[in-house]
Amino acid sequence: MSAVLSPPHQGVAEYVDQVMQIVKAKNPAEPEFHQAVFEVLDCLKPALERHPEFQKEKILERITEPERVLMFRVPWFDDKGSPQVNRGFRIEMNSAIGPYKGGLRLHPSVNLGILKFLAFEQVFKNSLTTLPMGGGKGGSDFDPKGKSDNEVMRFCQSFMSELQRHIGPDTDIPAGDIGVGGREIGYLFGQYKRLRNEFSGVLTGKAMDMGGSLIRPEATGYGSVYFAVEMLKTRGDTLEGKECIISGSGNVSQYTVEKLLDFGAKPVTLSDSDGFIYDPDGIDREKLAWVMDLKNNRRGRIKEYAVKFKKAMFTPVDKNLDYNPLWSVPAFCAFPSATQNEINAKDAANMLKHGVKLVSEGANMPSSLEAIKQFVDAKIMYGPAKAANAGGVATSGLEMSQNSMRLTWSREEVDERLHNIIIAIHKNCYETAAEYGQPGNLVLGANIAGFLKVANAMLEQGLV
Ligand code: NDP
């Protein structure tokens, strides 16, 4: 009964605690979702103190409950003619400020809890972009690794055969994420068009010849570097000559390296799920072009880098270690760009010990709660994912605008808009943190700023 009849003058800390208990009870066995919700709710306390109407109208209870969850069977034939079955998902989390928007992830680890955490994060991230986009996320436990192009196509067509009922250019606009790049978006778009007999901007991350936007593939990595530049500016510093450690070697990592080189920094690591490479000479443009071909065309493994470039070292993943040695490589900046919870408390301690003064999160929720606490307590420049990697979805928003207007902006125009959006996001987070009494704490700033816009729109729209 107490959850239903929560006392009107209950303190904010107790209210947050109570909502957290409800979230855990209603969403058992979803630790990543609990983690993402806790991180946001814990930061919102000063905003809830200032705005008692949010508690009165049960905004936290409402914002943590997805508007709609779709879960469906995805049957497809492999190349041997054997039937295969995967599970497909789409979480339509919140549409208070715009149609649902968020990527599709294809990875064997995908489950309901992981997609709910991603969809929840997406709500606040999209709010920060300044564009009118609600939050969603989807995907499947299908593993594209080792599959032929035809197998990937048959999977994508089957997945879209169900998803097409629920999405649309004014309803829900998916995009890429882990395991979903240009090839997958092409297959998904083709099947949507065929089933709906409509050529529209229903997906973003499309190739240029089907309504894509210039700079979209680059946007998340570029944005994460632009965010780092903004953080450095507040301390009168630049990226010039700084050693940078980067995890992952996919879309986000590749364009992070490219933009770091533009700013004169020295990227020295990349990784995949088998291990990481460290190149003491730095990853230059020529080596990056080789990595892009390896990953995007030949679909090879990062350990091949150390065979090709002799001074580089490859360190394989050691499952017996309770930390990732990548995060012990001495550097000034870190760009985690692979996956969630890739930095634990021990990794964070190693980073601080080895000189890291700036973390800009390309991946979603790459740092555990304990790791974040260490970064915040150490007062290093810490750019949380929902702010630092918002460049990807922001540019997806720009792709939607171009599709609606049926025109294409130049590379320079999209890049300039992306850059200005990142500058605005950083400013908003920075000023909000100061306004709520914790200057420099961009986690608090991002969570409060992202939340306020969505929560106010929810209040204005009544109990829906
Ligand atoms: P890609 O699939 O292009 O690349 C993912 C990279 O991370 C690969 O190198 C992959 O290695 C590695 N990786 C994935 N899962 C794991 C794991 N469990 N353990 C170790 N390494 C892993 O994905 P993206 O670059 O698009 O996405 C990377 C991160 O950025 C994700 O957290 C995503 O949510 C986030 N992001 C992406 C955006 C985008 O626009 N693409 C936008 C905003 C956030 P392997 O090949 O061995 O699996």
Boltz pocket constraint, residues with backbone or C-beta under 6 A from the ligand:
constraints:
  - pocket:
      binder: B
      contacts: [[A, 109], [A, 176], [A, 177], [A, 178], [A, 179], [A, 180], [A, 216], [A, 220], [A, 248], [A, 249], [A, 250], [A, 251], [A, 252], [A, 253], [A, 271], [A, 272], [A, 273], [A, 274], [A, 337], [A, 338], [A, 339], [A, 340], [A, 362], [A, 363], [A, 364], [A, 389], [A, 390], [A, 392], [A, 393]]
      max_distance: 6.0
